[in-house]
């Protein structure tokens, strides 16, 4: 988490960098700052906290260039596919449903704690 120390100024524009899957509109919806607001270090810290709280990002940095605020993000990896190997006694659809029940599914953001929870659920079943 980092914010660039700067004097307060009126935000002329906000530029997003590093987006791959998350839509810009989604980021702007969570950002507590907008064009025309007065920017300060406190506002930068608030914006960083708000974006981290979404769970979409591993890293968020805010810098400024003139009266432009630059929001740089590093998205968390997403789960591309879930596959089962060596499954003979269990129905893959039931296993997929069990994973989905604990919040683990294709397209979701990777969360190690969630994977551990899913592993425990599969062992339980």
N, C-alpha and C positions, 0 to 999 in steps of 0.2 A: 504494500500500500504506500503510495507516495503522492504528495501534492507539492507543487512548485510554489514556493513563497513568492508572493507578488503583492503589489499595491492593489487596492480596490479599483474596479473599473466597471463600466456598463458593458455587458456582453453583447457584442455585435453578431457573433455566430458561434455555433458549437459544431465541432468536427469530430466524427467518430472514426477510430482506426482499429483494425484487428477483428472486425466482425466477420464471421463465416456462416453460422447457422442462425444466430439470433437476428431478428429483423430490427432495423434502425428505429422503427416506431415503438418497438417494445422497450428499447433502451431509453428513448425520450420519455416514455410513459413513466418509467421509474426514476428518472433524473429529477431531483428537486430544484434544478435550476433551468432557466430557459433564456432565450434571446430577450434582451431588454432588462434583465435582472442585474443587480449590482453584484459583481463577483468578489469574493474574499477567500482567504485561507479557510475560514470556518465553513463557507459554502462548499469549497472543494472537499473538505473532510466529510461533510454531510453527504455529498454526492458519491464519494467513494464507498462510504458505509452502505448507502442505499443500493448501489450496484452489487456489492458483495452479498448483500442480504437476499438478492434474487436467486442465488445459487447457480447462476449461469457462468460465473467467471472464476478463474484461478488467480487472476491478477488484474488490478485496475490502477491506472495512473492518470493523473490529470495535470496537464501543463498548460501554459498559455503562450500565445504568440500575438503580440499586440493586444487587441481587444477580442481575440478569438480564443475560446476554450477548446482544448484538444483532449478528448477522452480516449485513452488507449486501453484496450481490453485484451485479455487472453482467455478465450472461452475454455470451459471445462470440456474434456473429451466426452463424446456421446457414444452410446452403445450402438454399434452398427448391426450386429446380428447376435442372436442367442442360438446356440446349437448344442445338441447333446450327443455324446459319443459313448458307445458301449452300453447303451440302454436296450435291454431285452425284456425285462420284466415290468417296465413301467410305460405308461402311455405318454408320449411326448406332449400331447395336448393338455393332459392333466398337469404335467410338470410346468408347462408354460403358464397355465392358469395360476398355479401356486406361486410362481415367480412374480407374475403380474399382481397378485394379491398383496405381496410385500413391497410393491412399487418398482420392481425391476422389469423393464421391457425395452424392446428395440426403440431407439430414438431418445430414450431418457438419458440424462446426463450421468456419467459414471460417478459413482459414490462408493468408495471402498467399504464403508460401514453398511451400506445397503446390500452389497454383494455378500458380505459376511452374514447378514441377516437372512438373505436368500439361501445361502449354503446351509444354515441351521434349519430353515424351513424344509429344505429338500431332505436333509437327514432325518428330520422328524417324520416326514411322510414315508 
